[in-house]
Amino acid sequence: MRKIFFILMIWACSAQFVSAQEVGDSRVHVLGQYGLRFDEWGVGAGWEYFFADKFALMPHYTRIFPMVGSASNFSADLRYYLTTGASPVYVLTGYSLTTQNNNPGTAGTKQSSSGANVGVGAVIPLTEWVALSTEFKFQSQGFRQTYFRFGLAFPL
C-alpha cells in the first residue's frame, strides 16, 4: 500500500511540474513527425513559451526527409490549452513556411510556400522532467498535408 501511495504522489507532483501552464513557463520540445499523405518522416525541435495563462507560442523547425530531394519547415504556432492537470489538451493555429528542393545542387530548383496550419495535441507527463508531446496538425500550404507529431518535452 505504501508503494502505491508513493508512486501516486510522485506522479501527481510530476504532473504539476511538467504540465505547468502559467505565464513565464517554457518547454523545449524534441519532435519526430510523419506526413500522412506522402509518407514523409521528419525530425525537429522547438521552444514553447507561455505568455499568458493557457496560451503559448511555439516556434519550431523541422527537417523533412522526402523520397526525392530535401525539405524543411519552420512554423510558429499559437497554442490554447483547453484542459489543465495530468494530460493537458490544446488546440493550435499558426503560420508555416515550407522549403523544398527536388533537385539539390541545381540552381533555381528551390521552392518555398507559406500558409496557415491548425491542429490539436496533448502533453502527457512521464516523469517530473520529461513529458510525451503528441499532435495532429494540418498545414494548408503546398501539398496540404496532415502530420502526426510526437516527441519529448522538457520544462525549463
Salt bridges, closest charged atoms under 4 A:
GLU48 OE1 - ARG27 NH1 2.93
GLU48 OE1 - HIS29 NE2 2.88
GLU48 OE2 - ARG79 NH1 3.27
ASP77 OD2 - HIS60 NE2 3.00
ASP77 OD2 - LYS137 NZ 2.79
GLU135 OE1 - ARG79 NH2 2.96
GLU135 OE2 - ARG149 NH1 3.70
